[in-house]
Amino acid sequence: MADGSASVEGVTTIAADRLRSFIERVERLEEDKAAIMNDIKEVYAEAKSDGYDVKTLRQVVKIRKMETADRQEQEAMLDLYLTALGEA
């Protein structure tokens, strides 16, 4: 149109399509995430059935994700606090 409404409408359509694309990608990733979380749950259940302590396994996974310096700092602080309480 001469007043530019057609181009605004086209931009709006493009923006809406782009927005829809982002939302659909996030939805697919959320589905993938749910499937992965279920797989992780099954691995922990299998480990538990083999006699492993799941709480300890989760702690090991958490520790392995940490940077070495951060882990050492956390261990030092834990040691300090336990010593202060007379439990080390």
N, C-alpha and C positions, 0 to 999 in steps of 0.2 A: 504494500500500500504506500501511498505518497506520504502519509504521516509517520511512517516507520514502524507501525504496529506489527507488520509481518516479520520484520527482522527481530523485534523484541520477542515475539511469539516463538520464532525459530531458536533464539538463544535460550528461552525458557525451556523449550523442548529438549535442547541439547543438555542444558543443566539438569533437567529432570532425568534424562537418560543416564547421565554420568552419575548422578546421585543413586539411581536405581542400581547401577552397576556396582558401586561401592557397597551398598546394602546387601546385595546378593552375594558378593564375595565374602563379606563378613559372615553372613548366614552359613555359607558353605564351610568356612573355617570353623565356625562354632560347632557344626555337625562333626567335622573331623576331630576337633578337640574333645567332644563328648565320646567319640569312638576310642580315642587314645586314652582318655581317662578310664574308660571301661577296661581296656587292655592292661593298663597299669594295675587296676584293682584285681584283675585276674592273676597277674604275676605275683602280687602280694598274697593272694589266697593260696596259690600254688606253693609259695615259699612257706607259708604257715602250715600247710598240710604236710610239708617235709620236716616240720619241727623248728623252723626258724622263727624268731621273735620279730614280728612285723614292726613294732614300735622302734626297735633297735635298727632294723633295716632302713626305716624311714630316716632315722637320725644319721646313719652312715651316708645315705644319698644326699641329705642336706649338707653334711660336712664336706663331701667330695665336690659339691658345687662351689664351695667357698674358695676364695683366693688363699694361698698359703699364709700370707702375712695376716689376713683377717682371722683365719682359723687359729693361728698361734696367739694372736692378741686375745681372742675370746677364751682360749684355754688358759692363758696366763691370768686373766681376770677371774675366771672360775676358780682357779687354784688359790689366788689371793683371797677371795671371799671365803672359800672353804677353810683356809688356814686361819683367817680372822675369826671364824666361828669355832675353831678347834676341831674341825672335822676332816682335816687332811692328813 
